[in-house]
Amino acid sequence: MKTIMIVDDEKVSLMMTEHILSSEYETVSASDGNEALEFYSLHKPDLILSDLHMPQMSGYQLQQKINEIAGYQVPFMFMTADKADETESQGFENGALDFIRKPFRADVLLKRVGNILQTVEKIHGLTKAASTDPMTGLLNKARAQETISELCKTSQGVLMIIDLDSFKLINDIYGHDMGDKILIRFAEILQAVVRASDIVGRIGGDEFIAFCKNVSDEIVIDKKVRFINKILLESAQEFMGPDMNIPLGASLGCVPVPVYGTDFEKLCKMADKALLNVKQNGKHGYLFYSEVEDGAASLMEASTNGIQGAVKILEERNIKPGAFLLSFEQFRLIYQYTVRLASHNEADAHLLYFVIKPKEGAKLAEDVAEEIFLSVLQSSLRQSDAVCQSSRSQFYALLSDAELYKKENRKSIYERIEENWQAEEISKEYDMTMESFCVK
């Protein structure tokens, strides 16, 4: 039910007006401007019906003060016994939506108040439509940027640029309708992890922006990111089936405000740098801008030290025995490069695909089994090979040496992996299957 605040210093008039309006609305009564200011902060009425001429503070002055408190034009309707036309004219010039003269009929007052509230609802509807992303219901790019830009100037918190990982594969494999369902669900997930005082919007495609007010503890962001990725994956499997093996997730670039300033555009660039760093290092996580400064400095150093500096940046450190363990996206890039190489050099490589499944009565958790199998796979292959886990219980290996991995050798490679897997106690509870594909 809509709430109307009635402000009148004449007690009888105040009681009569309240009696008329209380039949259809919640009412709050104030006997002067100061009391009205106090009540406004408590009740936030949908409309204020105020007497124009009151001691200490006029209706015009009250309107101005309330608009300053609210930060926008609050719907006002004035009432007065003054017959002068200029009084009515001045009321409209000050932003009043209507004007009624005392004494008034009950039906006329109810009709005018009803008309005002209908008009306000239409205005709010148009404003919301102009500010909202039609698909997700979040703020659109322009409104989100405008709102967060203002918050960056006045509030402490964390600005976040959020990007979906591997979303293009959803559209490519399952179609754009499924992609839209994922975007809508992701928007719901984002709304679930932010408070009413926070701002979240969609800035285009699968990219989003958020500002969490009064957040400075990284643990808070860490919990939010873990929740987002967990629920997003569960939702994707709900929509596309439990065998969905696309590594869908979310990456976040974060920057603390005002630690790195209050300029929205500069802060966004910092958050973008942090996001890029997450994307290049495994995805499905977050990074604060302060953590990537050293990396940026190293790149600057490389530019001044020439090729030697560049080599130091690019080379792998602490090389471990066994195959090169990668994230799915990193593996995908190497696979694509291998396909290009094979097509030009008439060489070939081999892609192996593994699945492990629990046997009936298996007690050991799947994540433990996955960790053990990945270790077995990595240690069974050479440093020139690459391996990754693509999704729950599914793994890839890319065997790069065509001479060593000719057809007569592939069986022995499988046997070695099988033998090492059977040596693990966990193999009694999990079955392993493998398929192979020759890359040419």
C-alpha positions in Angstrom: 0.0 0.0 0.0 1.2 3.5 -0.9 2.2 5.8 2.0 1.2 9.5 2.1 2.7 12.0 4.5 0.3 14.8 5.5 1.8 18.0 6.8 -0.5 20.7 8.3 -0.2 23.0 11.3 -4.0 23.2 11.7 -5.0 20.2 13.8 -8.6 19.9 12.6 -7.6 20.1 8.9 -4.8 17.5 9.5 -7.3 15.1 11.2 -9.9 15.5 8.4 -7.3 15.0 5.6 -5.9 11.9 7.4 -9.4 10.5 7.8 -10.1 10.9 4.0 -6.8 9.4 2.8 -6.6 6.6 5.4 -9.4 4.8 3.6 -7.1 3.9 0.7 -3.5 4.6 1.8 -1.1 4.4 4.7 -0.8 7.8 6.3 1.8 9.6 8.3 0.9 12.9 10.0 3.2 15.8 10.8 2.2 19.1 12.4 5.1 21.2 11.1 8.1 21.2 8.8 10.6 20.0 11.3 8.5 17.0 12.3 7.9 16.2 8.6 11.7 16.1 8.0 12.1 13.7 10.8 9.2 11.5 9.7 10.4 11.5 6.0 13.7 9.8 7.0 11.8 7.2 8.9 8.9 6.4 6.5 10.0 7.5 3.0 6.4 8.2 1.8 5.4 7.9 -1.8 3.7 11.3 -1.8 3.8 14.4 0.5 0.6 16.4 0.9 1.7 19.6 2.6 0.0 22.9 3.7 1.6 25.8 1.9 1.6 28.4 4.7 3.0 27.1 8.0 5.0 28.9 10.8 8.8 28.5 10.9 9.0 26.5 7.6 6.7 27.0 4.6 5.6 24.2 2.3 8.0 25.4 -0.3 11.0 25.4 2.1 10.0 21.9 3.3 9.9 20.6 -0.3 13.4 22.0 -0.9 14.9 20.4 2.2 13.3 17.0 1.6 14.5 17.0 -2.0 18.0 17.7 -0.7 17.8 14.8 1.7 16.4 12.5 -0.9 18.7 13.5 -3.7 15.9 13.6 -6.2 12.5 15.3 -6.8 10.1 13.8 -4.2 6.4 13.9 -5.3 4.7 16.9 -3.6 1.1 18.1 -3.6 0.3 21.4 -1.9 -3.0 22.5 -0.2 -3.9 26.0 0.9 -6.8 28.3 1.7 -5.1 31.1 -0.2 -7.3 32.2 -3.2 -4.5 34.0 -5.1 -3.7 32.6 -8.6 0.0 33.5 -8.1 0.2 31.1 -5.1 -0.9 28.2 -7.3 1.5 29.3 -10.1 4.4 29.5 -7.7 3.6 26.0 -6.4 3.9 24.5 -9.9 7.1 26.4 -10.6 8.6 24.8 -7.4 7.9 21.3 -8.8 4.6 20.5 -7.2 2.6 17.8 -9.1 -0.8 19.3 -8.1 -2.4 21.9 -6.0 -5.7 21.8 -4.1 -7.6 24.5 -2.2 -9.2 24.2 1.2 -11.9 23.2 1.9 -11.9 20.3 -0.5 -14.3 17.4 -1.1 -13.2 14.0 -0.1 -13.8 12.4 -3.6 -11.9 15.2 -5.3 -8.8 14.8 -3.0 -8.8 11.0 -3.5 -9.1 11.4 -7.3 -6.2 13.9 -7.4 -3.9 11.9 -5.2 -4.7 8.8 -7.2 -3.8 10.6 -10.5 -0.5 11.8 -9.0 0.5 8.3 -7.9 -0.4 6.8 -11.3 1.7 9.5 -13.0 4.7 8.8 -10.7 4.4 5.1 -11.3 4.6 5.7 -15.1 7.6 8.0 -14.7 9.3 5.4 -12.5 8.5 2.7 -15.1 10.0 4.7 -17.9 13.1 5.6 -15.9 13.6 1.9 -14.9 13.3 0.8 -18.6 15.9 3.4 -19.6 18.2 2.3 -16.9 17.8 -1.5 -17.0 19.4 -4.2 -19.2 16.3 -5.9 -20.7 17.7 -9.5 -20.6 19.1 -9.7 -17.1 17.2 -7.0 -15.2 20.5 -5.5 -13.9 21.5 -1.9 -14.5 22.5 -1.3 -18.1 26.0 -0.1 -19.0 25.3 3.7 -19.0 23.3 3.6 -15.7 25.8 1.3 -13.9 28.8 3.4 -15.0 27.1 6.6 -14.0 26.0 5.3 -10.6 29.4 3.6 -9.7 31.3 6.7 -10.9 29.5 8.7 -8.3 30.1 6.1 -5.6 33.8 6.0 -6.4 33.9 9.8 -5.5 32.1 9.4 -2.2 32.3 5.8 -0.9 34.8 3.3 0.2 34.6 -0.2 -1.3 35.7 -2.5 -4.1 35.1 -1.9 -7.8 35.0 -5.2 -9.7 35.0 -6.1 -13.5 33.5 -9.5 -13.9 33.8 -11.7 -17.0 32.4 -15.2 -17.8 35.0 -17.8 -18.7 34.4 -20.0 -21.8 31.0 -18.5 -22.4 31.5 -18.4 -26.2 31.6 -22.2 -26.1 28.0 -22.3 -24.6 26.8 -20.3 -27.6 28.8 -22.3 -30.1 27.8 -25.7 -28.8 24.4 -25.3 -27.2 23.1 -22.2 -29.0 22.3 -18.6 -28.1 19.1 -19.5 -26.3 21.1 -21.5 -23.8 23.6 -18.7 -23.7 20.8 -16.3 -22.7 19.7 -18.7 -20.0 23.2 -18.8 -18.5 23.4 -14.9 -18.6 20.1 -14.6 -16.8 21.1 -17.1 -14.2 24.5 -15.5 -13.7 22.8 -12.1 -13.1 20.6 -13.8 -10.4 23.8 -15.2 -8.8 25.4 -11.8 -8.8 22.3 -10.3 -7.2 22.4 -13.0 -4.6 26.0 -12.2 -3.5 25.6 -8.4 -3.3 23.7 -6.3 -0.7 20.9 -3.8 -1.4 23.4 -1.0 -1.0 25.8 -2.5 -3.6 25.6 -1.8 -7.3 25.8 -4.4 -10.1 25.3 -4.0 -13.8 25.8 -5.6 -17.2 28.2 -3.6 -19.4 28.0 -5.8 -22.5 27.9 -9.4 -23.7 29.2 -11.6 -20.8 30.9 -8.7 -19.0 29.6 -7.2 -15.8 30.5 -4.6 -13.3 29.9 -4.3 -9.5 30.7 -2.0 -6.6 30.6 -3.4 -3.1 30.4 -0.6 -0.5 32.4 -0.6 2.7 34.2 -3.8 1.7 38.0 -3.9 2.4 38.6 -7.5 3.5 39.8 -9.7 0.7 38.2 -12.7 2.5 34.8 -11.3 1.7 35.5 -11.1 -2.0 37.1 -14.6 -1.9 33.9 -16.1 -0.4 31.8 -14.3 -3.0 33.9 -15.6 -5.9 33.8 -19.2 -4.6 30.0 -19.0 -4.3 29.6 -17.5 -7.8 31.7 -20.2 -9.5 30.1 -23.0 -7.5 26.5 -22.0 -8.2 27.3 -21.1 -11.8 28.7 -24.6 -12.6 25.8 -26.2 -10.8 23.4 -24.1 -12.9 25.1 -25.0 -16.1 24.9 -28.7 -15.3 21.3 -28.2 -14.4 20.6 -26.6 -17.8 22.8 -28.8 -20.0 23.1 -32.0 -18.1 25.7 -33.4 -15.7 28.0 -34.4 -18.5 28.5 -30.8 -19.6 32.3 -30.4 -19.8 32.7 -26.7 -20.7 34.9 -25.1 -18.1 32.3 -22.3 -17.4 33.2 -19.9 -14.6 33.8 -16.3 -13.7 36.9 -14.2 -13.4 37.0 -10.9 -11.4 39.4 -8.0 -11.5 39.2 -5.9 -8.4 40.5 -2.5 -7.3 40.1 -1.0 -3.8 38.5 2.5 -3.6 39.7 5.1 -2.7 43.1 3.4 -2.2 43.9 3.9 -5.9 41.9 7.0 -6.4 38.4 8.1 -7.1 38.5 8.5 -10.9 36.1 5.9 -12.3 37.8 5.5 -15.7 41.3 5.0 -14.2 39.9 2.6 -11.6 38.2 0.6 -14.4 41.5 0.3 -16.3 43.2 -1.0 -13.1 40.4 -3.6 -12.6 40.7 -4.6 -16.3 44.5 -5.2 -15.8 43.8 -7.4 -12.7 41.1 -9.3 -14.7 43.5 -9.9 -17.6 46.0 -11.4 -15.2 43.3 -13.8 -13.8 42.4 -14.8 -17.4 46.0 -15.5 -18.2 46.6 -17.6 -15.0 43.9 -20.2 -14.8 40.7 -18.2 -14.7 37.8 -18.9 -12.3 39.2 -16.6 -9.7 39.9 -13.0 -8.7 42.9 -10.7 -8.3 43.2 -7.2 -6.7 45.0 -4.6 -8.7 47.7 -4.2 -6.0 48.8 -7.7 -6.7 49.6 -7.2 -10.3 51.8 -4.0 -10.0 55.0 -6.0 -9.9 54.0 -7.9 -13.1 53.5 -4.5 -14.8 56.8 -3.3 -13.6 58.5 -6.5 -14.9 57.0 -5.9 -18.3 58.4 -2.3 -18.3 61.8 -3.7 -17.3 61.7 -6.2 -20.2 61.1 -3.3 -22.6 64.3 -1.6 -21.4 66.5 -4.7 -21.2 65.7 -5.9 -24.7 65.5 -9.6 -25.7 67.3 -10.8 -22.6 64.7 -9.1 -20.4 61.9 -10.6 -22.5 63.4 -14.1 -22.2 63.4 -13.8 -18.4 59.8 -12.8 -18.4 58.7 -15.6 -20.8 60.8 -18.6 -19.6 59.4 -21.2 -17.3 60.8 -21.4 -13.8 61.0 -24.4 -11.5 60.4 -26.9 -14.2 58.8 -30.0 -12.8 59.2 -33.6 -14.1 56.3 -35.0 -16.1 53.9 -33.4 -18.5 53.1 -29.7 -18.6 50.0 -29.2 -16.3 47.7 -26.5 -17.7 44.3 -24.9 -17.2 41.8 -25.9 -19.8 42.0 -22.5 -21.6 45.8 -22.7 -21.7 45.5 -26.3 -23.0 43.0 -25.2 -25.6 45.4 -22.6 -27.0 48.3 -25.1 -27.2 46.0 -27.6 -29.0 45.0 -24.9 -31.5 48.6 -24.0 -32.1 49.5 -27.7 -32.5 46.8 -28.1 -35.2 48.2 -25.2 -37.1 51.7 -26.5 -36.9 50.6 -30.0 -37.9 48.8 -28.7 -41.0 51.9 -27.0 -42.3 54.6 -29.5 -41.4 52.8 -32.7 -42.2 53.5 -33.7 -38.6 51.0 -35.1 -36.2 50.3 -35.2 -32.5 47.9 -37.2 -30.5 45.1 -36.1 -28.3 44.0 -38.4 -25.5 40.7 -38.1 -23.6 40.2 -39.7 -20.2 37.2 -40.2 -18.0 37.2 -41.7 -14.5 33.9 -42.9 -13.0 33.2 -44.3 -9.5 32.4 -48.0 -9.2 29.3 -49.1 -7.3 29.9 -48.6 -3.6 32.8 -46.2 -4.1 33.5 -44.3 -0.9 36.4 -42.0 -1.8 35.3 -38.5 -2.9 35.5 -37.7 -6.6 37.7 -34.6 -6.1 40.3 -36.8 -4.4 40.1 -39.4 -7.2 40.5 -36.6 -9.8 43.6 -35.2 -8.0 45.3 -38.6 -7.9 44.5 -39.4 -11.5 45.8 -36.1 -12.7 49.0 -36.7 -10.8 49.3 -40.2 -12.4 48.7 -38.8 -15.9 51.2 -36.0 -15.5 53.9 -38.3 -14.1 53.3 -41.0 -16.8 54.1 -38.6 -19.7 57.1 -36.4 -20.7 57.9 -32.8 -20.2 57.1 -32.1 -23.9 53.5 -33.3 -23.4 50.6 -31.3 -21.9 47.7 -32.3 -19.7 44.7 -30.7 -18.1 41.4 -31.4 -16.3 38.6 -30.1 -18.4 35.7 -30.6 -16.0 34.4 -33.1 -13.4 36.2 -36.5 -13.9 37.4 -35.6 -17.5 41.0 -35.0 -18.6 43.0 -34.3 -21.7 46.6 -35.1 -22.7 48.4 -33.8 -25.8 51.3 -35.9 -27.0 53.5 -33.7 -29.1 56.3 -36.0 -30.4 55.1 -37.7 -33.6 58.1 -39.9 -34.0 57.8 -41.3 -30.5 54.1 -41.6 -30.5 53.5 -43.5 -33.7 50.7 -46.0 -33.9 52.9 -48.9 -32.6 53.8 -46.9 -29.5 50.4 -45.5 -28.5 49.3 -48.8 -26.9 52.4 -48.9 -24.7 51.7 -45.3 -23.5 48.1 -46.3 -22.6 49.4 -49.4 -20.8 51.9 -47.3 -18.8 49.1 -44.9 -17.7 46.9 -47.9 -16.9 49.7 -49.6 -15.0 50.4 -46.5 -12.9 46.7 -46.0 -12.2 46.2 -49.6 -11.1 49.1 -49.1 -8.7 47.0 -46.6 -6.9 44.7 -47.9 -4.2 41.9 -45.6 -5.5 41.7 -47.5 -8.8 39.8 -50.2 -6.9 36.9 -47.7 -6.6 37.2 -45.9 -9.9 37.2 -47.1 -13.6 39.2 -45.3 -16.2 38.5 -45.1 -20.0 40.5 -43.5 -22.8 39.9 -42.4 -26.3 42.6 -41.0 -28.7 42.6 -38.7 -31.7 45.4 -38.1 -34.2 45.9 -34.4 -34.9 46.9 -33.7 -38.5 
